[in-house]
Amino acid sequence: MAEIPLYFVDLQDDLDDYGFEDYGPDCDNMRVTAFLDIPGQDNLPPLTRLEKYAFSENTFNRQIIARGLLDIFRDFSNNEEDFLTVMEIVVRLSEDAEPTVRTELMEQIPPIAIFLQENRSDFPVVLSEYLIPIVVRYLTDPNNQVRKSSQEVLLILLEQDLIFQHDIENKVCPILLQLSAPDSDDEYKAEAVSIICKMASMLSKSTVERLLLPRFCELCGDGKLFQVRKVCAANFGDICHAVGQEATEKFLIPKFFELCSDAVWGMRKACAECFTAVSHSSSPGVRRTQLSPLFIRLVSDPCRWVRQAAFQSLGPFISTFANPSRAGLYLREDGTLSIRPLTQDFDSGFASGSPAPSSGVNTSPASLTSSAKPVQREPELPVEGTSAKTSNFPHMGSSPDGPAENPVESCVSAGAELTGLSPETSAFSKLSDNSDFPISSYPGSDSWACPGNSEDVFSHFLYWRTPLPDISKDLELLLSEAGPQEDYCSRPGVVHNNCVARSEIQKVLDSLQEHLMNDPDVQDPSSASDNQITLSASSSQNELFVARILQSTDPGEPRNGTRDHLEADQRRDPTLLEENKSKLQDIIPQPLLDQYVSMTDPARAQTVDTDIAKHCAYSLPGVALTLGRQNWHCLKDTYETLASDVQWKVRRTLAFSIHELAVILGDQLTAADLVPIFNGFLKDLDEVRIGVLKHLYDFLKLLHEDKRRDYLYQLQEFVVTDNSRNWRFRYELAEQLILILELYSPSDVYDYLMHIALKLCADQVSEVRWISFKLVVAILQKFYSNSESALGLHFINELIIRFRHCSKWVGRQAFAFICQAVVSKECVPVDQFVEHLLPSLLSLASDPVPNVRVLLAKALRQMLLAKAYFRNAGNPHLEVIEETILALQSDRDQDVSFFAALEPKRRNIIDTAVLEKQN
């Protein structure tokens, strides 16, 4: 009997044995335990009969009782004694030796708990004393199916908030801790950690942190069973969210580092997938200094599947660095983007530990002056060859008294004010020749200096420059080879251009490459070791940086020599300065951005994921929002590369989000950088064009009026599709045109959009035609609401010619629908309607096609006569309308006569005359 299927449709023969021939799938109101109410041969009362079948030797009987427990509680819950008897039966039935009976019983506990909650005042006691112990006991059941059922029931009860805190702490958590103990069975342990992870989000923060967090941290390092560690890694983000930021950084981040370095690639892949969730639960400092280097390691993982998951999470991870006060953008509660001027939070940007953006922000030098408070800057990522406690810039040069102090460390350790200098007050012109160490200026319109006193000056180069590996030994070797030049160069007044030849700089650059580890996917300067990250820099950046460092080896060298040398380099390579500026941003760690922009490299598709460019395109708006419009230059080339990708899926992804990116960038950048790409999408495949079309109104409304008018003629190109059967494309066009009408003047609507609407009204697909009729009504409303009666009259005449006198009945039916919609929306003045549209509408009463007359009957009876204007006894048009309706009531077609005689629907209809008076 244990092999009998549990579907009662297959148990008809067994039920018939009990005299229930009518019990089948068609009897919806039949209860499973209805046989308890029918006197049988045993002549036992229902409760006694329940006990008999609940403990019958027939397994099927016990299954039926377990399956019908909810109905049993409904029948016996009114009497307290009977209710307690039923509860005892349930407890005894939970000890049944047959797994199928226990499974049936467990599946009934959630509905029983809800029923008892609604109908029993002692629900907490009943649940705690009878039902929760059964659920907890089944978590250790030897049968796998019973355990799975109990796990699902436990989560359901927690989700419905049916288990009380006392039971959670004293009954549920202890059994889970027991099952997840080190000496527990492997199968039980894996299931227990899965339950712990899933229920963490349903419990209070204190409960998780006090009872479950220690065991979770212990399980993360379980060396016996990798499945346990994998479950921990997959649910790590949920645990972080449950315990909060403080516990995450204190207890979980170290364990997360261990899991990201696990020998099993599945663990590292799971960590990459949940990395964004972990970042959300971390502070900005931990996110920047600890999680960012860790993520770079996953991006450069030897396993392709780990790299694939990491690159998919790269964009979302970058988005966790978003700061509205830095980017100037924030999300409202309704999900729309709003612009916040950067000047409002400029000081707070410094206070948060990061300097202000260096480009793209219209700020005067005075606005760069900081407050009197010292500024603490978040440390950059550790660089290969240096420890986290040392500066990212190498200690270079020497003086007669010993090694010179690193200028960058001097600036940071001083903790002084950041003062913006105008060209007239440039620090370079005021520094004495005998300063402790030279500082080279960043090539730009404004010069910055970093003197080694309490009034340090902020430097774009020092703070935002991409850090490089320690190359001090190579430079010492280079200087020792150039020994004869040292004495000459140490004398003041000698131009430093003669000290370092370009060939010598090239030697340093060549030696620098030995410090850069190769990426497993793409041969670029960006790489990662186990615990240290090597940050990428172009050869031109390296060259400029080495030139700066070599200048600092001579404390007595005038600064003009450095500037002349750099200007000479820039003259040789005029694009050098622009390339350097294009990589300046301080919102996110530069290696993350470097890896993100590398996702467009074709080699990535071969070694990581063929859809990596699509993932890059999908997350680009989030990355752009994080960086802010002032750092759009960092993503511009990447966006253009994606827009020209050979895969239409990539271009389609961009097309669907270009309107959101336009909001982020603003009108100026949109017109300069997005409009050309938008124009390209307009001529792309239909799969790409539909993305632009769905948000056409959202994009056009962001453009200036003169730029917006350029698209009037291009809108008609959407009517033509690659596949004429793609009617949804034209349907979407009609919907967008209804919204776009408000962006253009009535004359532009008449010259361009009206003709598109008329063409869509004649579409072969009825769905397109019906939505186009609404577009026609919206155009009429546009004309008359802007007092363009002449344009409205011309359009009405065009409608009469095209539709009223159309040779096809579909066109004439369309005219009746348009007139009905015009009356419903009241978009045309009543006097204009009765003069120009009503006569043509009434003439359809003699149309030979019944479908046309049916719609006419609906329009007259349910719409026109529902308006107070047409019901007025003094209305001169009432008589002719009633005559037409009488003619339609006697129509030979039953449908026409039916709708002509149907009473109109009057649902709080507002009198047109009242509206006119109010206007």
N, C-alpha and C positions, 0 to 999 in steps of 0.2 A: 504494500500500500504506500510505502514511502516514495515510490517512483511515479505516483499519480501526479499529473500536471496540476498546478495550482489555479489555472484559469477555470473559473466556474462554468464557462461555456462548454468545457470539455468534461465536466463532471455531471452532466445531465442525468446519466444513468444512475449514478449514486444517489442523486437527489430524488429521483423517481422512487427509489427504494423506500424513502421516508414518506411517500405519498404527496410529493410536490411536483406533479406533472406540469403545472403551470409556471414553475419557477424557471425562468430562462432569461436570455439577454434582452428580450422584448419587454420584460416586466420591470420597468424602471423604478417603480415604487415598492418593489418587493425587497424586504430586508434579508440579509444573509441568514440571520438567526430567526426567521419567521416561524420555523418549526417549533420554537419554544412556546409559541402562543396557541398552537393547535393541539388539542388533546389526542394523544396517540393510544396505542394499545396498552401502554404502561399506566395510563391514567394518573400521571404524576403532575404536580404543579410546576409552573414554568421555572422557578428557581431551582427546584430539585432536579428537573430535567436538565437544566444548565450544568449542574454539578456532574450529572451522569455522563453527558457528552464531553465535558471538559476533561474528564479523566478516563475516557473510554480507551479501550485497547486499540480501537480503530484510529489510525493516525489521521485519516481524513476528517473524522469528527472533531478532533482537537484543532486541526487547521481551520475548520469552519468557525469554531468558537473564537479562536484567536483573531480571525479576520473580521468577525462581527462584534468585537468588544465595544466599539463606539456606540452601536445600537443598543447593546446590553446596558451600558451606563445610562443611556437616555431613558431606558425603560425602568431601571431600578434605582435611579439616583434620588427619587423623591422620598423613599423610605430609608431612614438612616440605617436600620438593621440590615435591610437588603443590600444597601450600598456597601457596608462593611463586609458582607458575605461575598459580594462580587469582587472586592479588592483582595480578599483572601484567595479567591479562585485565581485571580490574575497572578498573585505571587506564586502560587503552586504551579500554575501553568508556565511561568517563566523558568521553572526548573525542569521542564520537559526534556526528555532525552533526545527527541527528534529535532535536528537543526532547523528543519523547515517550519516547525511550530514556533520555535523561538524567533525565527526571522519574521514570521507573520505577526507575532506579538509585538516585536520591536517597531515594526512599521506603523502600528496603530497608536503608539504612545504620543506623538505630536498632536494628532487631532483630539485624542482623549484629554491631553493636558489643556488644550485650548477650551474644550467643552467644560472641563472642571473649573477653569479660571472664570468662565462666564456664569457658572451656575452654582458654585460652591463657595461659601464664605470661608471655609477652612481649607481652601485650595493650597496655601503654602505648606500646611502640615501634611496633607495627602500627598502632594508631590514629593516632599522631602522624605517621608517615611515609607512610601510604597514605590513610586515610579523611578526616582533618581537612583536608588540602590540597584534597581534592575538594569538601568542603562550603564551604570558604572561597572557592574559585575560582567556585563556582556563585553566590555572592552577587553577582558581577558579570556573570553570564550575560546575554546580550542578550534571551533569552526570559523573558517575565514569569512564566510558570508555573514554569519551572525555578527562578527566583529565589525565588518564594514557597515552593516546596518546600524549598529550602535554608535559608531563614529558619526554617521550622517545625522542620526537623531540627536546626538549631543550638540552638534553644531547648529541644528535647527532650533533646539530649545534655547541655546545661547543667543542666537540671532533674534529670536522672538522675545528675548528678555524674560524668559519663564523660570530660569534657575536663579535662585537668590544667592547673595554674596556668601552667606554662611555655608551653603552647600558647595559652592565653587571652591572655597578655600579648604574645606574639611572633608570633602568627598571626591570631587573631581580632580583637583590638582594633586592630592597625594597619590592617587592611582596612576596618574600620568608620570609623576616623578618616579614611582616604583617601576613602571614599565620601561622608562628611559634610563634606568640605572646602568652603570657600566657592566654589571654582571647579568643583565637581562638578556633574554633571547633576542637574536638579531632581528627577526621579523617583527616582534612586538616593539622593539626599540625604534625601528624605522616608522612604524605606524604611530607610535606615541609622539615622536618629534614632529610628524606631519600634523597631528591634532594640535600640539602646542603652538605651532606656527599659525595655523588657521584660526585658532580661538584667541590669539593674542589681541587681535584688533577688536574683539568683542568684550574684552575685560577692561577693568580700570587700569590706569597707568601704574598705580601703587601695587596692585595685585600682580601684574606681570613682572614688574621690577623686583618685587620682594620674593615671589615664589618661583617664577618660571625663568627669569633672566639668567641666574647662575647656572641652571642646568642647560640652558640653550648655549651659553658660552662654552660649557664643558663638552657638549655634543659637537660644537664646531671643530673641536680638535680631536674627535674620535678617530683614532688610528686603526681601529679594527674593521670598521664597515664604512666604505666610501659612500654607500647610499645614504647614510645618515648625514654625512657632511654635505652631500649634494642637496638634500632637502633643506638643510640649514642655509645653504648658499642661495637656493631658489627663493626662499622666503625671508631673506635677510632684511630687505627693505621694509616689509611689514612689521618685523620686530622693532626696527629702528623707529618707525612711526609710532609704535605703541608705547615705547618707553621714553621718547622725547630726546631732545638734543643733548642734554647733560649726560645721561646714561649712555647714549650712543657713543659719544666721544670718549667716555671714560672706560667703558667695558667692551663695546662692540667694534669700534674701529680697529683695535689691535687684532681681534679675531678676523675681521674682514681682510686685513693684510695677509693673514695666514692662508685664508681660503683663496685669495687671488694668486698666491704662490704655490698652491697645491699641485702635486705631481700629476693628478688626474685632470685632463683637459676639460672634462665635463664640469668640474667644479669652477674652473676659471671662466668658462663660458657662462655659467649661471651667475657668477659675480658680475660679469659684464652686462648681463641683461637687467640686473637689479641695481646697477650702479647709480642711476638717476634717483631712485627712491632713497638710497642711502645718502646721497648728496643733499636731498631736500631736508634731511634730519640733522644736517651738520651746520656748523657755524661757517661764516665766510672765510675765516682764517684757516680752519681745518680743510675746507673745500679747496682752498687755493694751494696751501703748502703741503698737504698730505694726500688728498684724494686725486689731485691733478697728476702728480708724478706716478701714482699708482695706475691711473687710467692709461697713461702713456705706455706703461709696461704692457697692459692688456692689448693695446692697439698694435704693439710690436711683438705679440706673442708668437712663438714658433708654430702653434697650431692654427690652421686656417679657420677652423670653426670659431675659435676664440676671437680671432681678429675680426671675423665677420660680425659676430655679436657686438664686439666693442665699437666698430664703426657704425653699426646701426644705432647704438646708444650715444654716440658722440654728440650729435646735435642736441638731443634732449638733455644730456649732461651739461653742455655749454649753457643751455637756457636756464640752468639753476643759478648761474652767476648774475642773472638779471637784477638790476637795481634801478628802480624808477628815478631816483634822485641823480643817478649818473647818466642814464640813457635818455632821460627827458620824456619817457613814455610810460604809461601805466594802464592797467586794465580796470575798467569800471565793473560794477557788480553785474551789469547786463552783458558783459563779455566784450564790449566795444573798446577800442583803443582811444586814449585821450592823451593830449600833449601837455606836458608840464615844462615850463621854461627852466632851462638849466640854472639860470641865475638864482632861482629860488633856493636851490639846494647846493649851491657851489661850495659854500663853506663846509656843509655836511659831507660833501664828497671827500674833502681833505681829511676831515675828522674820522671818516670811516677807514682811513688807512690807504687811500689811493689818490694819486694826483689827478688833476683835472684833465680832460681830453685835450690833446695838443693840436688837433686840426678839426675843421668842420664846425667850430663853435665861434660865433661872433661875440667875442668878449674883448673888452678893452684892457690894456695893461693894468689899469687901476683895479679892475675886477679880479685880477689874479692875486692881489694882496691878501694874505691870510690874516686870521685873527692872531691875538697875542699868545694863544695856546700852542705849545710845541706839537708837532705832527708826528704821529707814529705810523710808519708805513709797513704794510704787510710784507714779509720777506718773500723773495722770489723763489722759484723752484731751484732745488740744489742742482749743481752742474757737475758733470763728470770731472773728477780730479779735485773737487773741493767738498768740504763738509757743509752740512746745513748751517753751521754756526759761522762760517766765513762768508765773505762777500762773494758775489758772483763775478767780480772783476779781480784779476790777479794783482798781487802786490808787485809793482814794477819799479825799477830804477834804484839808485842808491845815492847817498849824499856823503860828504866827508864824515858826518857823524854816525852814519849807519844807514840801514834801509829806510827809505822814505815811507811815510804812512800812506795807505791807499786813500786816494782822494774821495772815492765813493763812500768808504767807511767813515771818513771824516764828516762827510755831509750828513750821513744818516745818524751817526752817533751824537752829533751836536744837538739834534732835536730842536732846531731853531725855526724861526718863522720863514715862510716861503714868500718872498717878495718879488713881484713882477717888475721888470725893468724895461723902461722904454728905451728906444734907440739913443735918445739924448743922454740918458743916465746909465748907459751900459757899463757894467762892472769891469769890462775888459780895459776900458780907457782909464780906470782909476786904480787898478791893482799896481802895486809897486813892483819893480824888477827883482827885488830881493825877497819875494814871498817864499814861503816854505816849500811850495810845490806848484808846478804849473798845471793849469787846467785848460784844456783845449775846448773851444767853443763848438757848439753844434751849428753847422752851416745853415743858415736861414736868415730871415729878415730881422729877427730879434736875437740878440746875443745874451747868453746866460753864463754866469760864473758861479763857482762854488768855493769861496774862500774858507779857510780853516778856522773860522771864528764863530761866535754865537749868532751871527747874522748870515747864516748860510743862504745861498741863493739856489732856488730850485732849478734843476737842469733837465731838459727833455732827454738829453742823451744819457745821462747817468741813471735816470729812473726808468726810462721806457725802452732803452736799447735792448735788443735781444741778447741775453747773456751768452758768453762764449766759454769754452773750456779753458783751463789754466794752461797757458803756453809760456809761462815765465822761464822755464828751463830752455826752451827753444830760443827765446829772445836773448837770454844770457849768453848762449852759444853764439848767436848772431853778433852780439855786441863784442864778444871776445875776438871773433874773427875780424871785426872792424876796429881793432884796437888803435891803430894809428889815427883814426878819425876821432877817437873819443876826446883826446886832449884838445884837438882843434875845435870840436863841437862844444866843449865845456866852456870855452871862452865866451863872455857875453858879447852880444852884438853880431854874432855870426848867424847867418840864415840857416835854419835847420834843414832846408831842402837838400843841402849838400851832404848832410849826415847819413841819410838813409836813402839809398838808391832804390829805384823801383824794382830792380832785380832782387835786391835783398828782401824787400817786402814779399816778393813772390816766393822766395825760399821759405819764409815764415809760414806763408799760406800753405805751401806744400807740406811742411811738417805738421801744420795744424790738422791736415786731413787724417793723419795717423790717429788722432784722438777721437775721430768721429766713427762710431760703429755703423755698419751698414744696416739699413732697414731690411727685414726679410722679404718685403714685397717690392719696394721701389728704391732705387739707388738715389737717395737724396740725403742731405746732411742731417736729417732728423732721425734720431735713433734713441734707444733706451737700453740700459743695463738693468740688472736685477733691482738695485736700490738707488741708482742715480740716473738722471735724465740729461742727455746731451741736447742742447737747444740748437735749432737750425739757424743758419745765417748764410746769406749769399756771399759769393766771392767778393763782390764789390763792398759789401758791409764789412767783411773781414779785413779787406785792404784798408778801408777807412779807419777801422778800429785799431789795427796794428800801427797805423801812422800816428794815431792819437797816443797810444801807449808809449811808442818810441820817443815821442816828444817829452813825455813826463819823466824820462830817465835823466834829463839834464835840468836840475833845479834853477840854474841861472839863465836858461835860454829865454829870450823875449817871446811873448805870445804872438807877435806879428809873424814870426817865422812859421809857427804852426798854421796860422790862418792862411798865409800865402801858400803853404804846401797843400792845404786842403782845397783852396780855391783852384790851385793848379790842377789837382786831380779832377775837380768838377768840370773844369774847362776841357780836360781830355775826355771826360765822359759826362756830357750834359744831362743824361737821364739818371745819373747816380743819385742826385738829391731827391728827385721825384720818387725813385724806387725806395729810398730810405723812408721818406714820408709815408708812402703807401702802406708801410708795415707797422706804423706806430699806432698802438692802442694799448690801453691799460685796464680794460674791463675784465678780461679773462687772461689766464696765462698764455703766453704766446705759443708754446708748443701745441696746445689744444687747437688753436686757430690754424697753425701750420698743418696739423694732421687733417683738420676739416677741409681746408682748401685742396689738400692732396687727394681727396676723394674723387676729384674729376680727372685724375691721371688715368689714362687708358690701361696702364699696367696694373692698377688696383683691380680692375674688372677681371683680369686674368688670374691674379694671385689671391684675391680676397673674396669678391662676390660680384657676379655679373650685374646685379642690381644696385651696386654701391652708389652709382650716380643718382639713382632714383631716391635712395635714402638721403643723400645729400640735398637733393632738391626739396624733399618733403620737409626737412627740418630747417631749411634756410630762413624762412620768415621768423622762426623762433630765435635763431642765431642773430639775425639782423636786429630783432627787437632787443636782444641782450646787449649788443654792441652799441645800439643807438645810431641815429642818422649821422652823427658826427664821425662815426667810424665806418661808414658805408664803403669808403675807399678800400677797406680790407676785403670786402666781399664782391666788389663790382666785377672784377675779372672772373671770379668763380661763377657768378650768376650768368655772365655772358657766355661762358663756356658751356654751362648747363643748358642755356637757351638754344644753343646750336648743336646739342648732342644728337647723335644719329638715332638714338632710341626715342620713339615717339612717346613712350611712357614717361620718360624724363621730362620732355617738353610739356606733356599733358599735366604733370604734377605742378610745374611752374605756372602754367596757364590758370589752374584752379586757385592759385594763391597770389597771383600778381596784384589783385586789388588790396589784399591785406598788406603786402609789401609797400604798396603806394601810400597807405596810411602811415606806415612807419617812417618812410623816407620824406614825406612832405611833397608839396607841389613842385618845388624847384628841381630836386633830384629826380622826381618822377618824370618830369618833362624831359630832362636831359638823358636819363639812363634807362627808364622803363618804357617810355613811349616807343622808341625804336623796336624794342623786343615785343611789345604789345602789337605793333604793326606787323611784325613777322608772324606772330601767332594767328593773326587774322587771315593770313594766306596759307596757313598750315593745313594739315589733315583735319578732317571733321572730328577725330578723336581729340585733337588738341584745341580746335576752335570751340568746341562745346565748353571747355573750361573757361575760356574768355567770355563766351556768350552768357553763361550762367551768372556771371557777376559783371556784366557789361555796365549796368547802371552804377554799381558801386565804384567802378574804375573811372567812368566818365565824369562823375560828379566831383572827383578830386582834381580835375584839370581846370585850367583857366578857360574862360569862355571862348577866347579866340582859338585856343588849341582844341577845345571840344567841338567847335564847328567843323573842323577838318574831317571829322568822322561821319558827318551827315551823309555824304555820298557813299562812304564805304559800308554803311549799314545795309544797303540793298544787296551787298555781296553775300550776306548771310542767307538770303533766300535760296541761293544756289548751293547745293550740297553734292558731295561725291556720290552719294547713293540717294536716289530720289525716294526710296522707301524709308529713309531716316526721317520720318515725320515728326519725331519728338524734337528734332533740331529746330524745325520751323515753329513748333509749339512753344519752345523756350524763347525763341525770338519774339513772338507776339507778347509773351508775358513780360519780357524785358522792355519792349517798346512802351507798354503801358506805364512803366515807371520812368522811362527816359523822357516822356513828354514834358515833364516839369523842368527839364534842363534846357529846353530850347524855346525860342519865341514862337508865337502862333504862325508867323510867316514862314519860319523854317519848317515847322510841322506840316504846313500846307504844301510847301515846295518839295519836301523830301519824304517825310514819314507817312503822309497820307497815301501816297502811291504804293508804298510797301504794305500798308494795311489792306488796301483794296486787293492787292495780289494775294495776300494770305487769306482773304475772305473767299477767294475762288479756289482754294486748295482742294485737292482730291480727297483728303482725309477729313472726316467730319470733326474730329477733335480739334484740329487746327482751325477749321472754320468757326467753330463755336467760340473759341478763345479770341479769335480775330474780331468777331462781332463786338465783344467787350472792348477791344481796342478802338473800334470805330466809335463807340459811345464815348470813350474817354477822349478821343480827338474832338468830338462835338462839344464836350464839356470844356475842353481847353479853349476852344474858340469863343464860346459864349461867356465863359467866366472872365475872359480878358477883353470883353466888349468888342470882339471881332465878328460882328454879325454878318458882314459881307462874306468873310471866309467860310463861316458856318453855312450860309445859304448856298454858296458854290458847292460845298461838300454834300449838302442835302440833295442838290440837283444831280450830282454825280452818283449818289446812292440810288436815286430813282431810276436813272438811266441804266445803271449796271445791274441792279437787282430787281426792281419792280418790273421792268420790261425785259428781264432775262428770258431767253428761250428755254432754259432748263428750269424745271420746277424747284430744284434745290435753291436756285438764286432767288426765286420769288418767296420761298419759305424763309430764306435768310432775311429778306426785307421785313417780313412780319415780325421776326424775332428782334431785329434792330429797333423797330418802332416800339415793341413791347419794352425793351431795355431802356429806350430813351424816356418813356413815360415813368418807368420804375425809378431811374436815377434822377429824373427831373433835370436833366442836363441841358434841355432846350426850353426856352420860354414857351408858355402854353399858347400864346397867340401865334408864335412861329410854327409850333407843331400843328395846330389845327388848320393853319393856312397852307403849309407846304407838304406835310407828311400825311395828315389824316385822310384827305381825298384819295391819295394813292393807296393807302392802307385799306380803306373800305372797298375799293374796287376789286380787291382780291376775293370778295365774296362770290364772284362768278368764275373763279379759277377752276379749270377742269380737274385739277389734281386734289383729291381729298386731304392729303397731308398738308397742303397749303391752307385749306379752309379750316382744318383742325387748329393750326397754330393761330389763325386769325380769330377763331372763336375764343381761344384762350386769352389772346391779347385784349379783345374787347370786353369779355365777360369778367375776367379775373384781374385785369390791370386797369383799363380805362374807367370802367364803372366803379372801381374801388376808390378812385380819386373824387374828392368832393366837388371839384370843378365841373366834372362831367355829369355828376348826379344832380347838379343844380337845375331846378325846373325852368329857370329862365335862360338856360344855356341854349343858344340857337343850334348847336350841333347835337344836342341830346336826341332829338327826334330822328335824325338820320342814323345815329348809332343804334337806337332801339329798333328801327326798321331792319337794319342789317342783321341784328341779333335774332329777330323773329324769323328772318329768311333762313338763317343758319340753323335755327331750332327745327325747322321743317325740312332740313337737308335730307337727301336720300341716304347719305352715309350715316350710320349709327354713331360713330365716334364724333363726327362733327356736331350732330344734334345733341349728343350727351354733354359735350363741353360748352355748347352754347346755352344750355339750360342750367348749367351748374352755377350755384350761388357763389358770388365773389367772396374771397377771403378778406376780412377786415380785421387787420391786426395792428391796432393803434396807428392807423394811417393818419398822417398829418396833412391838413388841408393845404393845398398849394397856395391859395390866396393868403393864408396866414404867413406862410414863408415869404411871399412877395412883400407883404406889409413889413415884416421884420427886417428884410433886406433894405 
